[in-house]
Amino acid sequence: MGTVTAKQLKNRTGDVLRRVRSGEVVTVTVRGTSVAQFVPLSRKARVQRMRDTRASMRATVRSIAGRYRGLGTVQEFLAEKAREITQER
């Protein structure tokens, strides 16, 4: 278990995160008092978080894509958007 000061954390965040990623628990201190602890996530938690993120991104893409269904090809879509912009001017 390692200890770093808040100033060291500020100046060397990347190094501290590499230590945590390798499995070390790092405690952050402010004026000698422990205030926080960085604990590595388990592999299972990291994998689940990645799955949740991908699922969220897919849902977002589907919701956006659903708005434009029926417009045909990308070129047709862009042409329609260009017409809308021209009409607004």
N, C-alpha and C positions, 0 to 999 in steps of 0.2 A: 504494500500500500504506500503510495507516494503522497507527498504534500507539496503544494505550490501556494505562493502568495497571490493575492489578487493582481498585483502588478506583474508578476511573472506570467500569470494566465493571460493578461492583456497583451503582453509583448510576445508570448510564445504559444498562442492558442493552438496552432497547428501541431506543435510538438506534444502538447498535453493531450490533444485528441488522438494522436497516433498511439500514445501510451495507453489510453483508455481502450482504443480499438484492439490493441494487442492483448487486452485482458486485465490490465492493471486498474485498481480502484484509486482514484486521485481525489484528495481532499483539498479544498480551497480555504485559505485562511485570510482574515483581515485583522491586522494588528495582533496576530497570535491566536485569534479565536476562530475555530472552525465554523464556516458559514454554509458550505455546500460540499457535495460529494458527487463526482462523476463516476458512474458505474456502467460498465459495458452492457449492452443489451445482449440477451441470449440470441443464438442463431435463429431459433424459432421465431422470436419476436421481430427480428430484422426481416425475415422472409415474409411474415404476415403483414408487416407494414408495407413492404414493396407490393404485395398482392393487393392490399387495400388501395394504395396509390394508383396502381394500374387500373383497377376497377373504377375508381373515381374518374380517371381521365377518360376511360372508354365511355362512361355514362355522359360525361360532358360533350364528347365528340358526337355521340348519338343524338343528344338533345339539339345540338347545333345543326347537325346534318338533317334532322327531321324537319326543320323549318324550311329547308331548301329542296325537299323532295319534289319531284314532278317538274323541275325546271330544265331537265335534260342535261346536256353536256356542260362542261366547265365553260367553254366558249359561249354557249347560250346564256349561262348564268351571268358571265361578265358583261356580255352585251346588254342584258336586261338592267344590270346595275348602272352601266354607263348611261343608258337612256333615262333612268330615274334621276341620276345626278344632273344630267343636261336639263331635264324638266324643272328641277328645283331652282336652277339659275335664272 
